[in-house]
Structures are given as structure tokens and as C-alpha cells.
Amino acid sequence: MTDTIMAFASALLTFVQLFEANLFRVLAIAAIAGLVMVFMTREDAFPAGDRHPKMIWAAILGGSAFAMIFPLPILSWVGAVATGIYWFDVRPHLRSLINGEYNY
């Protein structure tokens, strides 16, 4: 009975570790894609959208990608949150401004 529980716990821990590693790999790719999009976005869109300047977002996403590619304990999670903020807040707002839709 104890061996079964230990084997299950070991398998569950392995699954969680693999899931976390693959999650950070996917999020690192998202951060790199966001970095490319930051460089393709007009420089004046960031101040017009009341966001941090273009190079600040480039540094944030580049640092996030680095922290998630080379797993750093807490910084990987901070990078994941920063990547999410870019993709779900900053980018949609800037895109709506650039397209002339001011309903954000």
C-alpha cells in the first residue's frame, strides 16, 4: 500500500514538474513573439495609450523570456505575469488606438 502511494506521489510530482517546464517554454515563446510585436509597433503609440515607453516593454518582455527559458525560481512567474499583462492589456489597447478604435 505504501509503495503504491509513493509511486503515485512520485508520478504526480514528475507530471507537475514537466507541466511547469513546458508551460514556461510556451510562455517564453509568447514573450519573444510579444517582443517582436513591440519592435513592430509605432514608437508614439505607447505614450498615446498611456503605457510605458516602447523600450521599457522590450526590456520587460526580453527579461521575461530570459527568465522563463533559463528557469529562475520566482522570476519565471514574474515573467509569466508580465507577458500576460502585455498580451491581455497593453497590446489590445495599443492595437485599438492604432486602428482608430477609441472604445477601450
C-alpha positions as CSV (number, residue, x, y, z in Angstrom):
1,M,0.0,0.0,0.0
2,T,2.7,2.4,0.9
3,D,4.7,1.6,-2.2
4,T,1.6,2.4,-4.3
5,I,1.1,5.7,-2.7
6,M,4.8,6.6,-3.0
7,A,4.8,5.6,-6.7
8,F,1.6,7.7,-7.3
9,A,3.1,10.7,-5.5
10,S,6.3,10.4,-7.5
11,A,4.5,10.2,-10.8
12,L,2.3,13.2,-9.8
13,L,5.4,15.2,-8.9
14,T,7.0,14.3,-12.2
15,F,3.9,15.3,-14.1
16,V,3.7,18.7,-12.3
17,Q,7.4,19.4,-12.9
18,L,7.1,18.6,-16.6
19,F,3.9,20.6,-16.9
20,E,5.5,23.7,-15.3
21,A,8.6,23.4,-17.5
22,N,6.6,23.1,-20.7
23,L,4.3,26.0,-19.6
24,F,7.3,28.2,-19.1
25,R,8.6,27.2,-22.6
26,V,5.3,28.2,-24.2
27,L,5.2,31.4,-22.3
28,A,8.8,32.2,-23.3
29,I,7.7,31.8,-26.9
30,A,4.8,34.2,-26.2
31,A,7.2,36.7,-24.7
32,I,9.5,36.5,-27.7
33,A,6.6,37.0,-30.0
34,G,5.5,40.0,-27.9
35,L,9.0,41.4,-28.1
36,V,8.9,41.2,-31.9
37,M,5.5,42.9,-31.9
38,V,6.8,45.6,-29.6
39,F,9.5,46.4,-32.1
40,M,7.0,46.4,-34.9
41,T,4.7,48.9,-33.1
42,R,5.0,52.6,-33.7
43,E,7.0,54.5,-31.1
44,D,4.3,57.1,-30.4
45,A,1.6,54.6,-29.7
46,F,2.9,53.8,-26.2
47,P,2.7,57.3,-24.8
48,A,-0.6,57.9,-26.6
49,G,-2.0,54.8,-24.9
50,D,-0.7,56.0,-21.6
51,R,1.7,53.0,-21.3
52,H,5.4,52.6,-20.6
53,P,7.7,53.6,-23.5
54,K,8.5,51.1,-26.2
55,M,12.0,50.2,-25.0
56,I,10.7,49.6,-21.4
57,W,8.3,47.0,-22.8
58,A,11.0,45.5,-24.9
59,A,13.2,45.1,-21.8
60,I,10.3,43.7,-19.8
61,L,9.5,41.1,-22.4
62,G,13.1,40.2,-23.2
63,G,13.8,39.8,-19.5
64,S,10.7,37.7,-19.1
65,A,11.7,35.4,-22.0
66,F,15.2,35.0,-20.5
67,A,13.8,34.2,-17.0
68,M,11.5,31.6,-18.4
69,I,13.9,30.0,-20.8
70,F,16.5,29.6,-18.0
71,P,14.2,28.8,-15.1
72,L,14.8,31.2,-12.2
73,P,12.6,30.3,-9.3
74,I,10.5,33.4,-8.7
75,L,11.4,35.4,-11.8
76,S,9.9,32.9,-14.1
77,W,6.5,33.5,-12.5
78,V,7.0,37.3,-12.6
79,G,7.9,37.0,-16.3
80,A,4.8,35.0,-16.9
81,V,2.7,37.7,-15.3
82,A,4.4,40.5,-17.3
83,T,3.9,38.6,-20.5
84,G,0.2,38.2,-19.7
85,I,-0.1,41.9,-18.9
86,Y,1.4,42.7,-22.3
87,W,-0.8,40.3,-24.3
88,F,-4.1,40.9,-22.5
89,D,-3.8,44.6,-21.6
90,V,-1.1,46.6,-23.4
91,R,-1.3,45.1,-26.9
92,P,-5.1,45.2,-27.3
93,H,-5.2,48.8,-26.1
94,L,-2.4,49.9,-28.5
95,R,-3.9,47.9,-31.3
96,S,-7.3,49.7,-30.8
97,L,-5.5,53.1,-30.8
98,I,-3.6,52.4,-33.9
99,N,-6.7,51.1,-35.7
100,G,-8.6,54.3,-34.7
101,E,-11.0,52.5,-32.3
102,Y,-11.2,54.5,-29.1
103,N,-13.7,52.3,-27.3
104,Y,-11.1,50.5,-25.0
